[in-house]
Amino acid sequence: MLFRQLFDAETSSYTYLLADEATREAALIDPVLEQVERDLKLLTELGLKLVLVLETHVHADHITSAAVLRERTGATVVASARGAPCVDRKVGHGDVVRVGGLEVKVLETPGHTDDSLSFLCEGRLFTGDALLIRATGRTDFQNGDAGQLYDSITRHLFSLPDDTVVYPGHDYAGHALSTIGEERNHNPRLAGKTRDAFIAFMKDRKLPPPKKLDVAVPANRACGRVAEPRAHS
Amino acid sequence: MLFRQLFDAETSSYTYLLADEATREAALIDPVLEQVERDLKLLTELGLKLVLVLETHVHADHITSAAVLRERTGATVVASARGAPCVDRKVGHGDVVRVGGLEVKVLETPGHTDDSLSFLCEGRLFTGDALLIRATGRTDFQNGDAGQLYDSITRHLFSLPDDTVVYPGHDYAGHALSTIGEERNHNPRLAGKTRDAFIAFMKDRKLPPPKKLDVAVPANRACGRVAEPRAHS
């Protein structure tokens, strides 16, 4: 398996590239619009054919390049049935998506948003904004729900083996990865914390809305295809 | 081998953590002063004992946490004999440094600075600011020399196996890693370029000096121990 972690510094967003080294088929998880040329160039240099774009959720802090990648490569866009209408293939809990010989298992992990998915592939877990490193996604918009997020993480993610590698959708402290064992033991919002304590902690946070919320959510519901200004005639 | 890549967003600097999973002994490569608490916390959470701090060179763009780490953990600071006087153990081409059962091989790769080292450990190559991803370090200060950098990269690094993973000291485009094969084929400054063409390219670049040059170089020659202001009496 060929694997790359890519970073968008403006929004501290991670994008992941997975590929079958034999068939050269590739998937991108959570690609960022501003990085589309970088990502297409890397695919070309590595001799890969993009077949899938996987979205963990409808993002509120950056715009996806899914629609542009679909147009330029023919890739299929995969995301939750509860999220963006523009998606080609809607998936839910337990579904398996194939990238060449690689199997990507879909886990529904709602709570940050109601459409949040995590993806598991060969011991690597891509958690989007559900489980972050020593943190979690926020739960105060897009039908977020702190109790639901606690359940998603503790039931579906913390039940995975300790050495499962956690690759989040963002990190703001310079960490690139973690493991399920580490997060179960050291995530300050979750380790030794009850569901009620987690809900109370999330409720007490007073955060401004994401800067790009009003632009990013409608754009991402169209897979990042930003609408042309409409003529007034 | 336990391995982590860490990032300092302000200076786009990478720090690397290597550890022997059996003995729990660890090394940090190029740690950044502003991130010292993050790094010490991670070592504690992972149950690791820091025994070595490895510096690829005297940095001009950030201050190392080597002296602070040495004081707080007892770690030995390792770097080139041509660089900072504060170093505990001075190494040169072909030396091997041990971290528990791990062997780290030292390669002298001058040209960005005259003291630049690369470190090779179990197929991972830490190149500091000699070879960057699709780029190289600059060569216009600290006794930099473009011809020497070309020789360092093409003779000592490009002679390594194609699948050697390249972990640079910085990246400004959101790439986390590359490989020797990729850089030999796709690095625009080196692929198919002669030594003279590389020297001409580097000479033509007109870059402002690094913002922290005047502060960082003297501080890093003292392993990041910033001098206290002297009393005027």
Interface residues (C-beta under 8 A of the other chain):
Chain A: R4 Q5 L6 F7 D8 A9 S12 T15 Q35 R38 L42 E45 L46 A173 G174 H175 A176 L177 E182 N185 H186
Chain B: R4 Q5 L6 F7 D8 A9 S12 T15 Q35 R38 L42 E45 L46 A173 G174 H175 A176 L177 E182 N185 H186
